[in-house]
Amino acid sequence: MSERILKLLGSEAALSTATTLSGAQLVRVYNDTAGAVLVTVALEGSTTGTVTVKAGDTVFVRKQATETIAAGSAVKAVSIGFGD
């Protein structure tokens, strides 16, 4: 796997409640639990999409600024941009 350079656009936070992460459009999600967790992206309360993230994995989710993202409280997320 190639290394990625990330530009942090905020502070990491738990995804215990649905949030836009201050209008984030690209989000790094890390599952810090012992089991798989469902991550949900929604717009105005209607689910746009979901993905299961297994224990210890990191995924990158692209979303609209007005969409929310949510998962379990032990799941961490931060708004990012990719750098050079």
C-alpha positions in Angstrom: 0.0 0.0 0.0 1.4 3.4 -0.9 1.8 6.1 1.7 -0.6 9.0 1.7 0.1 12.5 2.8 -2.9 14.0 4.6 -3.7 17.6 5.2 -5.6 17.8 8.5 -8.5 20.2 8.3 -9.8 19.7 11.9 -9.4 17.7 15.0 -10.2 14.1 15.3 -13.6 13.4 17.0 -15.8 10.5 17.9 -18.7 9.8 15.5 -21.2 9.1 18.3 -23.8 11.4 16.7 -24.5 12.5 13.1 -22.3 15.4 12.1 -21.2 17.3 9.0 -17.7 17.6 10.6 -17.9 21.4 9.9 -18.8 20.8 6.3 -16.1 18.2 5.6 -16.0 16.8 2.1 -13.3 14.2 2.7 -13.2 12.3 5.9 -10.7 9.8 7.4 -12.5 7.3 9.5 -10.7 4.9 11.9 -12.5 2.1 13.7 -10.9 1.8 17.1 -13.3 -1.0 18.3 -12.9 -4.8 18.5 -15.6 -5.4 16.0 -17.0 -4.2 12.6 -18.9 -0.9 12.6 -21.4 0.5 10.2 -20.6 4.1 9.0 -23.6 6.0 7.6 -23.7 9.1 5.4 -27.0 10.9 5.2 -28.6 14.0 3.8 -31.5 15.6 5.6 -32.1 12.4 7.6 -32.2 10.2 4.5 -29.4 7.7 4.1 -27.1 8.4 1.2 -24.9 5.3 1.8 -23.3 3.0 4.3 -20.1 1.1 4.6 -18.9 -1.5 7.1 -15.4 -0.8 8.5 -13.8 -3.8 10.2 -11.9 -3.5 13.5 -8.7 -1.5 13.3 -9.3 -0.4 9.7 -9.2 3.1 8.2 -11.3 4.3 5.3 -11.7 7.5 3.5 -15.2 8.8 2.8 -16.0 11.5 0.3 -19.3 13.3 1.0 -21.1 16.6 0.3 -20.5 19.4 2.8 -24.1 19.2 3.9 -24.2 15.4 4.4 -23.8 14.0 7.9 -21.6 11.0 8.9 -22.2 8.8 11.9 -21.0 5.6 13.5 -20.2 4.3 17.0 -18.6 6.4 19.7 -15.3 4.6 19.5 -15.0 5.4 15.8 -12.8 8.4 15.1 -13.1 10.8 12.2 -11.3 13.9 11.0 -11.8 16.2 8.0 -8.8 15.9 5.6 -7.5 16.9 2.2 -4.8 14.9 0.3 -1.5 16.7 -0.1 1.6 16.2 -2.3 
